[in-house]
Amino acid sequence: MDKKNALRAGAVAAGTSLMMLLMSSPALALTPDDGDDPGPGLDVIETLGLYVAAPIVLFLVIAGLVMIGDKKPKKD
């Protein structure tokens, strides 16, 4: 009985995903709108810094603050 429910749930999830994919419209990003003024693109170093280094540094800062705040004084 458990296998039947899992199969049914998988079929419903797959069907729902497929229907949403088929019914969605394209983003139409190739046609610029009035007022679009794209800035200059990012080079490789800026892209890596923004999308790789910055999240890693932010994670390390938050993890460090949590570890410092979680330290309890030792009781002798």
All heavy atoms as a GROMACS GRO file, in nm:
protein
  542
    1MET      N    1   0.082  -0.119   0.000
    1MET     CA    2   0.000   0.000   0.000
    1MET      C    3   0.087   0.126   0.000
    1MET      O    4   0.051   0.224  -0.060
    1MET     CB    5  -0.091  -0.003   0.123
    1MET     CG    6  -0.204   0.096   0.114
    1MET     SD    7  -0.319   0.043  -0.011
    1MET     CE    8  -0.462   0.129   0.039
    2ASP      N    9   0.199   0.121   0.067
    2ASP     CA   10   0.289   0.236   0.074
    2ASP      C   11   0.348   0.267  -0.063
    2ASP      O   12   0.363   0.383  -0.100
    2ASP     CB   13   0.400   0.207   0.174
    2ASP     CG   14   0.414   0.316   0.277
    2ASP    OD1   15   0.323   0.400   0.292
    2ASP    OD2   16   0.518   0.319   0.342
    3LYS      N   17   0.382   0.162  -0.138
    3LYS     CA   18   0.442   0.180  -0.270
    3LYS      C   19   0.341   0.245  -0.365
    3LYS      O   20   0.378   0.328  -0.448
    3LYS     CB   21   0.487   0.044  -0.323
    3LYS     CG   22   0.578   0.053  -0.443
    3LYS     CD   23   0.619  -0.083  -0.491
    3LYS     CE   24   0.726  -0.141  -0.401
    3LYS     NZ   25   0.784  -0.264  -0.455
    4LYS      N   26   0.214   0.208  -0.350
    4LYS     CA   27   0.111   0.264  -0.436
    4LYS      C   28   0.093   0.414  -0.410
    4LYS      O   29   0.080   0.492  -0.504
    4LYS     CB   30  -0.021   0.191  -0.411
    4LYS     CG   31  -0.132   0.233  -0.507
    4LYS     CD   32  -0.263   0.166  -0.472
    4LYS     CE   33  -0.271   0.033  -0.543
    4LYS     NZ   34  -0.403  -0.029  -0.530
    5ASN      N   35   0.097   0.454  -0.282
    5ASN     CA   36   0.084   0.596  -0.249
    5ASN      C   37   0.204   0.675  -0.299
    5ASN      O   38   0.188   0.787  -0.347
    5ASN     CB   39   0.069   0.614  -0.098
    5ASN     CG   40  -0.069   0.576  -0.049
    5ASN    OD1   41  -0.164   0.570  -0.127
    5ASN    ND2   42  -0.081   0.548   0.079
    6ALA      N   43   0.323   0.618  -0.288
    6ALA     CA   44   0.444   0.686  -0.336
    6ALA      C   45   0.438   0.703  -0.488
    6ALA      O   46   0.475   0.808  -0.541
    6ALA     CB   47   0.568   0.608  -0.295
    7LEU      N   48   0.393   0.600  -0.557
    7LEU     CA   49   0.380   0.607  -0.702
    7LEU      C   50   0.278   0.713  -0.742
    7LEU      O   51   0.300   0.791  -0.835
    7LEU     CB   52   0.340   0.470  -0.757
    7LEU     CG   53   0.335   0.456  -0.908
    7LEU    CD1   54   0.473   0.482  -0.968
    7LEU    CD2   55   0.286   0.319  -0.947
    8ARG      N   56   0.166   0.717  -0.671
    8ARG     CA   57   0.063   0.816  -0.700
    8ARG      C   58   0.116   0.958  -0.676
    8ARG      O   59   0.094   1.048  -0.756
    8ARG     CB   60  -0.060   0.791  -0.612
    8ARG     CG   61  -0.174   0.886  -0.644
    8ARG     CD   62  -0.295   0.858  -0.558
    8ARG     NE   63  -0.343   0.723  -0.582
    8ARG     CZ   64  -0.397   0.644  -0.490
    8ARG    NH1   65  -0.411   0.687  -0.366
    8ARG    NH2   66  -0.440   0.524  -0.520
    9ALA      N   67   0.186   0.977  -0.565
    9ALA     CA   68   0.241   1.109  -0.534
    9ALA      C   69   0.343   1.151  -0.640
    9ALA      O   70   0.346   1.268  -0.682
    9ALA     CB   71   0.304   1.109  -0.396
   10GLY      N   72   0.427   1.059  -0.684
   10GLY     CA   73   0.524   1.089  -0.788
   10GLY      C   74   0.458   1.125  -0.920
   10GLY      O   75   0.501   1.217  -0.989
   11ALA      N   76   0.351   1.052  -0.953
   11ALA     CA   77   0.279   1.080  -1.078
   11ALA      C   78   0.213   1.217  -1.072
   11ALA      O   79   0.214   1.293  -1.170
   11ALA     CB   80   0.176   0.972  -1.104
   12VAL      N   81   0.155   1.251  -0.960
   12VAL     CA   82   0.090   1.382  -0.945
   12VAL      C   83   0.194   1.493  -0.953
   12VAL      O   84   0.174   1.595  -1.020
   12VAL     CB   85   0.010   1.389  -0.812
   12VAL    CG1   86  -0.031   1.533  -0.783
   12VAL    CG2   87  -0.111   1.298  -0.819
   13ALA      N   88   0.308   1.476  -0.887
   13ALA     CA   89   0.413   1.578  -0.890
   13ALA      C   90   0.469   1.594  -1.032
   13ALA      O   91   0.490   1.706  -1.079
   13ALA     CB   92   0.525   1.541  -0.794
   14ALA      N   93   0.492   1.483  -1.100
   14ALA     CA   94   0.544   1.490  -1.237
   14ALA      C   95   0.441   1.554  -1.330
   14ALA      O   96   0.477   1.638  -1.414
   14ALA     CB   97   0.580   1.350  -1.286
   15GLY      N   98   0.316   1.517  -1.316
   15GLY     CA   99   0.211   1.576  -1.400
   15GLY      C  100   0.196   1.725  -1.377
   15GLY      O  101   0.182   1.803  -1.471
   16THR      N  102   0.200   1.765  -1.251
   16THR     CA  103   0.188   1.907  -1.219
   16THR      C  104   0.306   1.984  -1.275
   16THR      O  105   0.289   2.092  -1.334
   16THR     CB  106   0.180   1.926  -1.066
   16THR    OG1  107   0.072   1.849  -1.016
   16THR    CG2  108   0.161   2.070  -1.030
   17SER      N  109   0.426   1.932  -1.258
   17SER     CA  110   0.545   2.000  -1.311
   17SER      C  111   0.538   2.010  -1.463
   17SER      O  112   0.572   2.115  -1.520
   17SER     CB  113   0.671   1.924  -1.270
   17SER     OG  114   0.683   1.920  -1.131
   18LEU      N  115   0.497   1.904  -1.528
   18LEU     CA  116   0.488   1.905  -1.673
   18LEU      C  117   0.385   2.006  -1.722
   18LEU      O  118   0.410   2.080  -1.817
   18LEU     CB  119   0.454   1.765  -1.725
   18LEU     CG  120   0.445   1.748  -1.875
   18LEU    CD1  121   0.582   1.775  -1.938
   18LEU    CD2  122   0.396   1.610  -1.911
   19MET      N  123   0.270   2.012  -1.657
   19MET     CA  124   0.167   2.107  -1.698
   19MET      C  125   0.213   2.251  -1.677
   19MET      O  126   0.188   2.338  -1.760
   19MET     CB  127   0.037   2.082  -1.621
   19MET     CG  128  -0.035   1.954  -1.664
   19MET     SD  129  -0.071   1.949  -1.840
   19MET     CE  130  -0.190   2.080  -1.851
   20MET      N  131   0.281   2.279  -1.565
   20MET     CA  132   0.330   2.414  -1.541
   20MET      C  133   0.436   2.452  -1.644
   20MET      O  134   0.442   2.566  -1.689
   20MET     CB  135   0.385   2.426  -1.399
   20MET     CG  136   0.277   2.418  -1.294
   20MET     SD  137   0.340   2.446  -1.131
   20MET     CE  138   0.350   2.623  -1.132
   21LEU      N  139   0.520   2.358  -1.682
   21LEU     CA  140   0.623   2.383  -1.782
   21LEU      C  141   0.561   2.411  -1.918
   21LEU      O  142   0.603   2.503  -1.989
   21LEU     CB  143   0.718   2.264  -1.789
   21LEU     CG  144   0.834   2.275  -1.887
   21LEU    CD1  145   0.928   2.385  -1.841
   21LEU    CD2  146   0.907   2.143  -1.896
   22LEU      N  147   0.461   2.335  -1.953
   22LEU     CA  148   0.398   2.353  -2.084
   22LEU      C  149   0.314   2.480  -2.092
   22LEU      O  150   0.301   2.539  -2.199
   22LEU     CB  151   0.310   2.231  -2.116
   22LEU     CG  152   0.385   2.101  -2.143
   22LEU    CD1  153   0.287   1.986  -2.161
   22LEU    CD2  154   0.474   2.114  -2.265
   23MET      N  155   0.258   2.523  -1.981
   23MET     CA  156   0.169   2.639  -1.982
   23MET      C  157   0.243   2.771  -1.959
   23MET      O  158   0.184   2.878  -1.973
   23MET     CB  159   0.059   2.622  -1.878
   23MET     CG  160  -0.036   2.508  -1.910
   23MET     SD  161  -0.158   2.480  -1.783
   23MET     CE  162  -0.252   2.630  -1.792
   24SER      N  163   0.370   2.765  -1.922
   24SER     CA  164   0.444   2.888  -1.896
   24SER      C  165   0.485   2.952  -2.028
   24SER      O  166   0.509   2.886  -2.128
   24SER     CB  167   0.566   2.860  -1.810
   24SER     OG  168   0.657   2.778  -1.880
   25SER      N  169   0.492   3.084  -2.027
   25SER     CA  170   0.531   3.155  -2.148
   25SER      C  171   0.679   3.192  -2.140
   25SER      O  172   0.735   3.202  -2.032
   25SER     CB  173   0.446   3.281  -2.164
   25SER     OG  174   0.467   3.366  -2.054
   26PRO      N  175   0.742   3.216  -2.254
   26PRO     CA  176   0.884   3.252  -2.250
   26PRO      C  177   0.903   3.390  -2.187
   26PRO      O  178   0.812   3.471  -2.179
   26PRO     CB  179   0.923   3.254  -2.398
   26PRO     CG  180   0.797   3.270  -2.472
   26PRO     CD  181   0.689   3.207  -2.388
   27ALA      N  182   1.025   3.416  -2.144
   27ALA     CA  183   1.054   3.540  -2.074
   27ALA      C  184   1.059   3.660  -2.167
   27ALA      O  185   1.045   3.774  -2.122
   27ALA     CB  186   1.187   3.527  -2.000
   28LEU      N  187   1.074   3.640  -2.293
   28LEU     CA  188   1.083   3.748  -2.391
   28LEU      C  189   1.192   3.849  -2.354
   28LEU      O  190   1.173   3.970  -2.361
   28LEU     CB  191   0.947   3.820  -2.405
   28LEU     CG  192   0.831   3.732  -2.453
   28LEU    CD1  193   0.701   3.811  -2.449
   28LEU    CD2  194   0.856   3.680  -2.592
   29ALA      N  195   1.307   3.798  -2.316
   29ALA     CA  196   1.416   3.885  -2.273
   29ALA      C  197   1.491   3.946  -2.391
   29ALA      O  198   1.570   4.038  -2.374
   29ALA     CB  199   1.513   3.807  -2.186
   30LEU      N  200   1.468   3.897  -2.511
   30LEU     CA  201   1.541   3.948  -2.626
   30LEU      C  202   1.486   4.079  -2.679
   30LEU      O  203   1.554   4.152  -2.750
   30LEU     CB  204   1.542   3.843  -2.738
   30LEU     CG  205   1.616   3.714  -2.707
   30LEU    CD1  206   1.604   3.616  -2.823
   30LEU    CD2  207   1.762   3.744  -2.680
   31THR      N  208   1.359   4.109  -2.648
   31THR     CA  209   1.301   4.234  -2.696
   31THR      C  210   1.310   4.338  -2.586
   31THR      O  211   1.247   4.324  -2.481
   31THR     CB  212   1.154   4.213  -2.736
   31THR    OG1  213   1.083   4.161  -2.624
   31THR    CG2  214   1.142   4.116  -2.851
   32PRO      N  215   1.388   4.444  -2.606
   32PRO     CA  216   1.402   4.546  -2.502
   32PRO      C  217   1.274   4.628  -2.486
   32PRO      O  218   1.204   4.656  -2.584
   32PRO     CB  219   1.518   4.632  -2.552
   32PRO     CG  220   1.524   4.608  -2.698
   32PRO     CD  221   1.470   4.472  -2.724
   33ASP      N  222   1.244   4.666  -2.366
   33ASP     CA  223   1.129   4.750  -2.337
   33ASP      C  224   1.170   4.896  -2.344
   33ASP      O  225   1.288   4.930  -2.341
   33ASP     CB  226   1.075   4.721  -2.196
   33ASP     CG  227   1.012   4.584  -2.186
   33ASP    OD1  228   0.961   4.535  -2.288
   33ASP    OD2  229   1.013   4.526  -2.076
   34ASP      N  230   1.071   4.983  -2.352
   34ASP     CA  231   1.099   5.127  -2.346
   34ASP      C  232   1.158   5.160  -2.210
   34ASP      O  233   1.107   5.119  -2.108
   34ASP     CB  234   0.972   5.208  -2.370
   34ASP     CG  235   0.919   5.194  -2.511
   34ASP    OD1  236   1.001   5.158  -2.599
   34ASP    OD2  237   0.800   5.217  -2.533
   35GLY      N  238   1.264   5.235  -2.209
   35GLY     CA  239   1.326   5.274  -2.082
   35GLY      C  240   1.436   5.180  -2.038
   35GLY      O  241   1.501   5.205  -1.937
   36ASP      N  242   1.458   5.070  -2.109
   36ASP     CA  243   1.568   4.981  -2.074
   36ASP      C  244   1.700   5.052  -2.101
   36ASP      O  245   1.721   5.107  -2.209
   36ASP     CB  246   1.564   4.852  -2.156
   36ASP     CG  247   1.469   4.750  -2.098
   36ASP    OD1  248   1.416   4.775  -1.988
   36ASP    OD2  249   1.449   4.645  -2.161
   37ASP      N  250   1.786   5.050  -2.003
   37ASP     CA  251   1.918   5.111  -2.019
   37ASP      C  252   2.019   5.020  -1.952
   37ASP      O  253   2.064   5.047  -1.840
   37ASP     CB  254   1.921   5.251  -1.958
   37ASP     CG  255   2.049   5.324  -1.990
   37ASP    OD1  256   2.119   5.281  -2.084
   37ASP    OD2  257   2.078   5.424  -1.922
   38PRO      N  258   2.055   4.909  -2.016
   38PRO     CA  259   2.147   4.815  -1.952
   38PRO      C  260   2.285   4.876  -1.933
   38PRO      O  261   2.334   4.948  -2.019
   38PRO     CB  262   2.152   4.696  -2.049
   38PRO     CG  263   2.109   4.752  -2.179
   38PRO     CD  264   2.018   4.867  -2.150
   39GLY      N  265   2.342   4.849  -1.819
   39GLY     CA  266   2.475   4.900  -1.789
   39GLY      C  267   2.581   4.811  -1.849
   39GLY      O  268   2.552   4.712  -1.917
   40PRO      N  269   2.705   4.845  -1.823
   40PRO     CA  270   2.814   4.761  -1.876
   40PRO      C  271   2.814   4.625  -1.806
   40PRO      O  272   2.776   4.612  -1.690
   40PRO     CB  273   2.940   4.841  -1.841
   40PRO     CG  274   2.900   4.927  -1.726
   40PRO     CD  275   2.755   4.958  -1.746
   41GLY      N  276   2.859   4.524  -1.877
   41GLY     CA  277   2.863   4.390  -1.821
   41GLY      C  278   2.975   4.373  -1.719
   41GLY      O  279   3.064   4.458  -1.707
   42LEU      N  280   2.968   4.264  -1.645
   42LEU     CA  281   3.072   4.234  -1.546
   42LEU      C  282   3.182   4.152  -1.612
   42LEU      O  283   3.155   4.066  -1.696
   42LEU     CB  284   3.013   4.154  -1.430
   42LEU     CG  285   2.902   4.219  -1.349
   42LEU    CD1  286   2.847   4.120  -1.248
   42LEU    CD2  287   2.954   4.341  -1.278
   43ASP      N  288   3.306   4.176  -1.570
   43ASP     CA  289   3.413   4.090  -1.620
   43ASP      C  290   3.421   3.966  -1.529
   43ASP      O  291   3.345   3.951  -1.435
   43ASP     CB  292   3.546   4.164  -1.629
   43ASP     CG  293   3.597   4.216  -1.496
   43ASP    OD1  294   3.526   4.198  -1.396
   43ASP    OD2  295   3.708   4.273  -1.493
   44VAL      N  296   3.514   3.878  -1.560
   44VAL     CA  297   3.522   3.749  -1.492
   44VAL      C  298   3.553   3.766  -1.343
   44VAL      O  299   3.489   3.702  -1.257
   44VAL     CB  300   3.630   3.659  -1.558
   44VAL    CG1  301   3.649   3.531  -1.480
   44VAL    CG2  302   3.592   3.628  -1.701
   45ILE      N  303   3.645   3.854  -1.310
   45ILE     CA  304   3.684   3.874  -1.169
   45ILE      C  305   3.566   3.930  -1.088
   45ILE      O  306   3.538   3.886  -0.976
   45ILE     CB  307   3.806   3.968  -1.160
   45ILE    CG1  308   3.926   3.908  -1.233
   45ILE    CG2  309   3.840   3.999  -1.016
   45ILE    CD1  310   3.972   3.775  -1.177
   46GLU      N  311   3.495   4.028  -1.146
   46GLU     CA  312   3.379   4.085  -1.077
   46GLU      C  313   3.270   3.981  -1.058
   46GLU      O  314   3.206   3.975  -0.954
   46GLU     CB  315   3.324   4.204  -1.155
   46GLU     CG  316   3.414   4.326  -1.153
   46GLU     CD  317   3.364   4.435  -1.246
   46GLU    OE1  318   3.294   4.404  -1.344
   46GLU    OE2  319   3.396   4.552  -1.219
   47THR      N  320   3.247   3.898  -1.158
   47THR     CA  321   3.144   3.795  -1.150
   47THR      C  322   3.180   3.693  -1.042
   47THR      O  323   3.094   3.656  -0.960
   47THR     CB  324   3.128   3.724  -1.285
   47THR    OG1  325   3.097   3.822  -1.385
   47THR    CG2  326   3.018   3.621  -1.280
   48LEU      N  327   3.305   3.646  -1.042
   48LEU     CA  328   3.346   3.549  -0.939
   48LEU      C  329   3.340   3.610  -0.800
   48LEU      O  330   3.300   3.545  -0.704
   48LEU     CB  331   3.487   3.498  -0.970
   48LEU     CG  332   3.500   3.405  -1.089
   48LEU    CD1  333   3.647   3.372  -1.115
   48LEU    CD2  334   3.420   3.280  -1.069
   49GLY      N  335   3.380   3.735  -0.788
   49GLY     CA  336   3.374   3.802  -0.658
   49GLY      C  337   3.232   3.817  -0.608
   49GLY      O  338   3.203   3.794  -0.491
   50LEU      N  339   3.141   3.853  -0.697
   50LEU     CA  340   3.003   3.878  -0.658
   50LEU      C  341   2.926   3.750  -0.630
   50LEU      O  342   2.850   3.742  -0.532
   50LEU     CB  343   2.933   3.957  -0.769
   50LEU     CG  344   2.792   4.005  -0.741
   50LEU    CD1  345   2.790   4.100  -0.622
   50LEU    CD2  346   2.734   4.073  -0.863
   51TYR      N  347   2.944   3.648  -0.712
   51TYR     CA  348   2.862   3.527  -0.701
   51TYR      C  349   2.931   3.409  -0.634
   51TYR      O  350   2.865   3.309  -0.606
   51TYR     CB  351   2.813   3.486  -0.840
   51TYR     CG  352   2.719   3.587  -0.900
   51TYR    CD1  353   2.758   3.667  -1.007
   51TYR    CD2  354   2.592   3.606  -0.847
   51TYR    CE1  355   2.672   3.760  -1.061
   51TYR    CE2  356   2.505   3.700  -0.899
   51TYR     CZ  357   2.546   3.776  -1.006
   51TYR     OH  358   2.461   3.870  -1.059
   52VAL      N  359   3.061   3.417  -0.609
   52VAL     CA  360   3.132   3.308  -0.542
   52VAL      C  361   3.194   3.355  -0.411
   52VAL      O  362   3.163   3.302  -0.304
   52VAL     CB  363   3.240   3.247  -0.635
   52VAL    CG1  364   3.318   3.139  -0.563
   52VAL    CG2  365   3.178   3.191  -0.761
   53ALA      N  366   3.280   3.454  -0.419
   53ALA     CA  367   3.354   3.497  -0.300
   53ALA      C  368   3.264   3.565  -0.197
   53ALA      O  369   3.274   3.536  -0.077
   53ALA     CB  370   3.467   3.591  -0.341
   54ALA      N  371   3.177   3.654  -0.240
   54ALA     CA  372   3.092   3.726  -0.145
   54ALA      C  373   3.001   3.633  -0.065
   54ALA      O  374   2.993   3.646   0.058
   54ALA     CB  375   3.011   3.833  -0.219
   55PRO      N  376   2.933   3.535  -0.126
   55PRO     CA  377   2.851   3.443  -0.045
   55PRO      C  378   2.935   3.359   0.051
   55PRO      O  379   2.891   3.332   0.164
   55PRO     CB  380   2.782   3.354  -0.148
   55PRO     CG  381   2.779   3.434  -0.271
   55PRO     CD  382   2.904   3.516  -0.270
   56ILE      N  383   3.055   3.317   0.008
   56ILE     CA  384   3.139   3.238   0.098
   56ILE      C  385   3.183   3.321   0.217
   56ILE      O  386   3.177   3.276   0.332
   56ILE     CB  387   3.260   3.180   0.020
   56ILE    CG1  388   3.214   3.073  -0.079
   56ILE    CG2  389   3.364   3.123   0.116
   56ILE    CD1  390   3.322   3.024  -0.171
   57VAL      N  391   3.226   3.445   0.193
   57VAL     CA  392   3.267   3.533   0.302
   57VAL      C  393   3.150   3.562   0.394
   57VAL      O  394   3.165   3.557   0.517
   57VAL     CB  395   3.328   3.664   0.245
   57VAL    CG1  396   3.345   3.767   0.354
   57VAL    CG2  397   3.460   3.635   0.176
   58LEU      N  398   3.034   3.588   0.338
   58LEU     CA  399   2.916   3.614   0.420
   58LEU      C  400   2.880   3.493   0.505
   58LEU      O  401   2.848   3.507   0.624
   58LEU     CB  402   2.798   3.653   0.330
   58LEU     CG  403   2.672   3.700   0.398
   58LEU    CD1  404   2.700   3.827   0.476
   58LEU    CD2  405   2.563   3.725   0.296
   59PHE      N  406   2.888   3.374   0.448
   59PHE     CA  407   2.862   3.252   0.524
   59PHE      C  408   2.961   3.237   0.638
   59PHE      O  409   2.923   3.204   0.752
   59PHE     CB  410   2.870   3.130   0.433
   59PHE     CG  411   2.862   3.000   0.507
   59PHE    CD1  412   2.742   2.951   0.553
   59PHE    CD2  413   2.977   2.927   0.533
   59PHE    CE1  414   2.735   2.832   0.622
   59PHE    CE2  415   2.973   2.809   0.603
   59PHE     CZ  416   2.851   2.760   0.648
   60LEU      N  417   3.089   3.260   0.611
   60LEU     CA  418   3.191   3.246   0.715
   60LEU      C  419   3.172   3.348   0.826
   60LEU      O  420   3.190   3.315   0.945
   60LEU     CB  421   3.330   3.258   0.654
   60LEU     CG  422   3.371   3.141   0.562
   60LEU    CD1  423   3.506   3.170   0.497
   60LEU    CD2  424   3.374   3.010   0.638
   61VAL      N  425   3.135   3.470   0.792
   61VAL     CA  426   3.111   3.572   0.894
   61VAL      C  427   2.993   3.534   0.982
   61VAL      O  428   3.000   3.539   1.106
   61VAL     CB  429   3.088   3.710   0.829
   61VAL    CG1  430   3.032   3.811   0.928
   61VAL    CG2  431   3.218   3.761   0.768
   62ILE      N  432   2.883   3.491   0.920
   62ILE     CA  433   2.765   3.452   0.997
   62ILE      C  434   2.796   3.330   1.083
   62ILE      O  435   2.759   3.324   1.201
   62ILE     CB  436   2.646   3.426   0.904
   62ILE    CG1  437   2.601   3.557   0.840
   62ILE    CG2  438   2.530   3.362   0.980
   62ILE    CD1  439   2.497   3.541   0.732
   63ALA      N  440   2.865   3.230   1.027
   63ALA     CA  441   2.899   3.110   1.104
   63ALA      C  442   2.991   3.146   1.220
   63ALA      O  443   2.976   3.094   1.332
   63ALA     CB  444   2.967   3.007   1.014
   64GLY      N  445   3.086   3.235   1.198
   64GLY     CA  446   3.176   3.278   1.305
   64GLY      C  447   3.101   3.350   1.416
   64GLY      O  448   3.125   3.326   1.535
   65LEU      N  449   3.008   3.438   1.380
   65LEU     CA  450   2.930   3.508   1.480
   65LEU      C  451   2.843   3.412   1.561
   65LEU      O  452   2.827   3.428   1.683
   65LEU     CB  453   2.843   3.616   1.414
   65LEU     CG  454   2.917   3.736   1.358
   65LEU    CD1  455   2.823   3.826   1.280
   65LEU    CD2  456   2.984   3.814   1.471
   66VAL      N  457   2.787   3.313   1.494
   66VAL     CA  458   2.706   3.214   1.565
   66VAL      C  459   2.793   3.132   1.660
   66VAL      O  460   2.754   3.106   1.775
   66VAL     CB  461   2.632   3.122   1.465
   66VAL    CG1  462   2.572   3.001   1.534
   66VAL    CG2  463   2.525   3.200   1.391
   67MET      N  464   2.912   3.094   1.616
   67MET     CA  465   3.000   3.015   1.701
   67MET      C  466   3.047   3.096   1.822
   67MET      O  467   3.056   3.045   1.933
   67MET     CB  468   3.120   2.963   1.621
   67MET     CG  469   3.083   2.853   1.525
   67MET     SD  470   3.212   2.805   1.409
   67MET     CE  471   3.353   2.789   1.509
   68ILE      N  472   3.076   3.224   1.801
   68ILE     CA  473   3.118   3.310   1.913
   68ILE      C  474   3.002   3.328   2.011
   68ILE      O  475   3.021   3.323   2.132
   68ILE     CB  476   3.168   3.445   1.860
   68ILE    CG1  477   3.301   3.427   1.790
   68ILE    CG2  478   3.181   3.547   1.973
   68ILE    CD1  479   3.348   3.551   1.715
   69GLY      N  480   2.883   3.349   1.959
   69GLY     CA  481   2.767   3.368   2.045
   69GLY      C  482   2.723   3.243   2.117
   69GLY      O  483   2.656   3.249   2.221
   70ASP      N  484   2.760   3.129   2.065
   70ASP     CA  485   2.717   3.002   2.124
   70ASP      C  486   2.810   2.951   2.230
   70ASP      O  487   2.777   2.858   2.304
   70ASP     CB  488   2.704   2.897   2.012
   70ASP     CG  489   2.631   2.773   2.060
   70ASP    OD1  490   2.530   2.788   2.130
   70ASP    OD2  491   2.675   2.662   2.025
   71LYS      N  492   2.928   3.009   2.241
   71LYS     CA  493   3.025   2.962   2.341
   71LYS      C  494   2.972   2.990   2.480
   71LYS      O  495   2.929   3.101   2.511
   71LYS     CB  496   3.160   3.030   2.323
   71LYS     CG  497   3.238   2.976   2.206
   71LYS     CD  498   3.379   3.029   2.208
   71LYS     CE  499   3.458   2.966   2.094
   71LYS     NZ  500   3.595   3.011   2.096
   72LYS      N  501   2.974   2.889   2.561
   72LYS     CA  502   2.930   2.902   2.699
   72LYS      C  503   3.053   2.905   2.790
   72LYS      O  504   3.151   2.836   2.763
   72LYS     CB  505   2.840   2.786   2.738
   72LYS     CG  506   2.712   2.783   2.658
   72LYS     CD  507   2.624   2.667   2.695
   72LYS     CE  508   2.500   2.665   2.610
   72LYS     NZ  509   2.424   2.544   2.629
   73PRO      N  510   3.048   2.983   2.894
   73PRO     CA  511   3.164   2.984   2.986
   73PRO      C  512   3.180   2.848   3.052
   73PRO      O  513   3.083   2.780   3.087
   73PRO     CB  514   3.128   3.093   3.087
   73PRO     CG  515   2.983   3.117   3.072
   73PRO     CD  516   2.943   3.073   2.935
   74LYS      N  517   3.307   2.807   3.065
   74LYS     CA  518   3.336   2.677   3.128
   74LYS      C  519   3.314   2.686   3.277
   74LYS      O  520   3.356   2.781   3.342
   74LYS     CB  521   3.481   2.637   3.099
   74LYS     CG  522   3.506   2.609   2.953
   74LYS     CD  523   3.649   2.564   2.933
   74LYS     CE  524   3.675   2.537   2.788
   74LYS     NZ  525   3.812   2.496   2.764
   75LYS      N  526   3.247   2.587   3.328
   75LYS     CA  527   3.227   2.580   3.473
   75LYS      C  528   3.327   2.480   3.529
   75LYS      O  529   3.334   2.366   3.489
   75LYS     CB  530   3.086   2.534   3.505
   75LYS     CG  531   2.982   2.637   3.466
   75LYS     CD  532   2.845   2.595   3.509
   75LYS     CE  533   2.742   2.698   3.470
   75LYS     NZ  534   2.608   2.662   3.508
   76ASP      N  535   3.408   2.525   3.624
   76ASP     CA  536   3.508   2.437   3.684
   76ASP      C  537   3.453   2.358   3.799
   76ASP      O  538   3.375   2.391   3.876
   76ASP     CB  539   3.630   2.519   3.730
   76ASP     CG  540   3.705   2.573   3.609
   76ASP    OD1  541   3.703   2.506   3.504
   76ASP    OD2  542   3.764   2.681   3.620
   0.00000   0.00000   0.00000
